Amino acid sequence: MDMYYYYCPSCSFFIYNKPDLLEGMAYIPAGLLGEQIEFKPTVELWSGNRPNWMKKAPSIIESFSDNGILE
């Protein structure tokens, strides 16, 4: 299965990626949002890599320390 990466065509900044494995799912770096839009995530992936200063969003229902794929 492939992973597709999307970048800004003007500055080549990484915006998000989408995996074939999880149809309808997009990975968006949390720091990219920076209170610019109202966004209420429900799933947190790679929570083990979250910086200590970054609080878990209150809307999170499920949290995974890895990519959340169950084998």
C-alpha positions as CSV (number, residue, x, y, z in Angstrom):
1,M,0.0,0.0,0.0
2,D,1.2,3.5,-0.8
3,M,1.4,6.7,1.1
4,Y,0.8,10.0,-0.7
5,Y,2.5,13.2,0.4
6,Y,1.1,16.6,-0.4
7,Y,3.3,19.7,-0.5
8,C,2.6,23.4,-1.1
9,P,3.4,24.1,-4.8
10,S,4.8,27.5,-3.9
11,C,7.2,26.8,-1.1
12,S,7.4,22.9,-1.0
13,F,6.3,22.8,2.6
14,F,4.8,19.5,3.7
15,I,1.0,19.9,4.3
16,Y,-0.4,16.4,4.8
17,N,-0.3,12.8,3.7
18,K,-2.9,10.1,2.9
19,P,-2.4,6.3,3.2
20,D,-4.0,3.8,0.9
21,L,-4.4,1.5,3.9
22,L,-6.8,3.9,5.7
23,E,-9.2,5.2,3.2
24,G,-10.6,8.6,4.1
25,M,-7.8,9.3,6.6
26,A,-5.3,12.1,6.3
27,Y,-2.4,12.8,8.5
28,I,-2.0,16.6,9.3
29,P,0.8,17.8,11.4
30,A,-0.8,19.5,14.5
31,G,1.7,22.3,14.5
32,L,0.5,23.3,11.0
33,L,-2.9,24.4,12.3
34,G,-1.7,26.8,14.9
35,E,-5.2,28.0,15.9
36,Q,-5.8,29.2,12.3
37,I,-9.0,27.1,12.0
38,E,-11.4,25.5,14.3
39,F,-10.4,21.9,14.3
40,K,-11.4,19.1,16.7
41,P,-9.3,16.0,16.2
42,T,-10.7,12.7,17.5
43,V,-7.7,10.4,16.9
44,E,-4.1,11.0,18.0
45,L,-1.3,9.0,16.3
46,W,2.3,8.9,17.3
47,S,1.3,10.3,20.7
48,G,4.6,9.0,22.1
49,N,6.4,11.6,20.0
50,R,4.2,14.5,21.3
51,P,6.4,17.2,22.9
52,N,6.0,17.5,26.7
53,W,4.8,21.1,26.3
54,M,2.0,20.2,23.9
55,K,-1.2,19.2,25.7
56,K,-3.5,16.5,24.4
57,A,-6.6,18.0,22.7
58,P,-9.7,17.5,24.8
59,S,-11.6,16.2,21.7
60,I,-9.3,13.1,21.4
61,I,-11.3,9.9,21.8
62,E,-8.5,7.4,20.9
63,S,-4.7,7.8,21.2
64,F,-2.0,5.5,19.8
65,S,1.7,5.7,20.6
66,D,2.4,4.4,17.0
67,N,0.5,4.7,13.7
68,G,-2.6,3.0,15.2
69,I,-2.7,0.1,12.7
70,L,-3.7,-3.2,14.3
71,E,-2.2,-6.3,12.8
